Amino acid sequence: MISRKIVENLGNSSFIRAMFEEGNRLRAAYGEENVFDFSIGNPEVEPPREVYDSLHEIADDRTPGTHRYMPNAGYSFVREAIAGKLSIDYDMKVPADNICMVCGAAAGLNVVLKSILNPGEEVIIFAPYFAEYKFYIGNGGGVPVVVETDGEFDIDIEQFRKAVTPLTKAVLINSPNNPTGVIYSREKLMELASVIKEKETEFRSDIFLISDEPYNEIIYVDEELPVVFNIFEKAVVVNSYSKSLALPGERIGYIAVSPAISECALLMAAIIFNNRTLGFVNAPAISQRLVAKAVNVSVDPEIYRERMELLYNKLIELGFECQKPAGAFYLFVKAPMDDEMEFLKIAQKYNILVVPGRGFGRAGFFRMAFCVSLETIKRSLPAFERLAAEIFS
Ligand SMILES: Cc1ncc(COP(=O)(O)O)c(C=O)c1O
């Protein structure tokens, strides 16, 4: 009765639902404060003060038409504000016409993929990857092709080269990365760009680089995030304010298309068309006004750094193996036994909830979202000590 594909996808994403249900069960049994739920990337941090100030101003605005339909790409003044900010950050002119406001990065990725993919074309993603990518690619009629990263979760150029085929239409990267926290260096991205060029010539094809950057403001190292527009010829950036302004419930983000793309105007027309016909119509009016006023504001990454350091140092001290994240708000930890599902079961005995690495395409690991309160992290440390005593003794 129900779509076979969707029923299959429901099965493939059941680990998230399972964690959600387990969390509810534990909270009901032991009380909210005794459950250490690191399963979801839902920021506990509140939006910056400027966001609340702007919300007041917006609420008081009685200008007629404020809440009506608008052009599907969004308000022109909002697109201009974002284009202006990107032009400074990228040190190149980004026209407002190349920006489309969308309902968060999830919508933005679906819109971009739908706009470029013909049925059966391939999109390369790097494992571990954000679990939803496979579904977004499927929604666009494409086929995900998974390429393993190296021992440090960095792009393995030779593995990548082998995975490119005449059907490759896009490469989807995410940096800072969910779940690993890795930031790809400019040098690595230049190598990636050069293989893409080489393969485009070999196959006489066009390969887009889609850069999913919702964590671009949450960085712990002394490095700038490389600007993909300056590295790749056919680059599309998808960004969102879910993490940078801690507004995931308000569904707001944007797509930025590189002016270097030869069919840039047609691609923008396709993107705006799909934003409309996939049913988003336009990004929410209030959220658009909000981000236009807060274009230069973001949550303070130091808030996350403190949580990361506390949890990371404790895990390392207890004997866990984990790469220190350069950005985003996740730890991707090696499970102390081969089967991470076995580890998850033991962790749950201590009311610790984490997500299995296999959901991100890398079994044998687990992901912890440290965007929970500092208090939760502090309270969880003795539970980790008891857990480690059971496992490592
Ligand atoms: C890597 C990555 N991409 C996209 C998204 C979707 O974010 P949004 O709330 O902007 O749709 C998330 C959310 O966690 C994410 O981690």
The ligand as a MOL file (V3000), in Angstrom:
LIG
                    3D

  0  0  0     0  0            999 V3000
M  V30 BEGIN CTAB
M  V30 COUNTS 16 16 0 0 0
M  V30 BEGIN ATOM
M  V30 1 C 25.6650 18.0680 7.8100 0
M  V30 2 C 24.2710 18.5440 7.9080 0
M  V30 3 N 23.6500 18.9650 6.8060 0
M  V30 4 C 22.3920 19.4060 6.8310 0
M  V30 5 C 21.6750 19.4350 8.0120 0
M  V30 6 C 20.2710 19.9310 7.9910 0
M  V30 7 O 20.1840 21.1290 8.6890 0
M  V30 8 P 18.9880 22.1420 8.5630 0
M  V30 9 O 18.3820 22.2570 9.9240 0
M  V30 10 O 19.6050 23.4160 8.1270 0
M  V30 11 O 18.0320 21.6120 7.5700 0
M  V30 12 C 22.2670 18.9960 9.1940 0
M  V30 13 C 21.5210 18.9640 10.4540 0
M  V30 14 O 21.9290 18.4630 11.4600 0
M  V30 15 C 23.6050 18.5390 9.1410 0
M  V30 16 O 24.2470 18.1010 10.2270 0
M  V30 END ATOM
M  V30 BEGIN BOND
M  V30 1 1 1 2
M  V30 2 1 2 3
M  V30 3 2 2 15
M  V30 4 2 3 4
M  V30 5 1 4 5
M  V30 6 1 5 6
M  V30 7 2 5 12
M  V30 8 1 6 7
M  V30 9 1 7 8
M  V30 10 2 8 9
M  V30 11 1 8 10
M  V30 12 1 8 11
M  V30 13 1 12 13
M  V30 14 1 12 15
M  V30 15 2 13 14
M  V30 16 1 15 16
M  V30 END BOND
M  V30 END CTAB
M  END
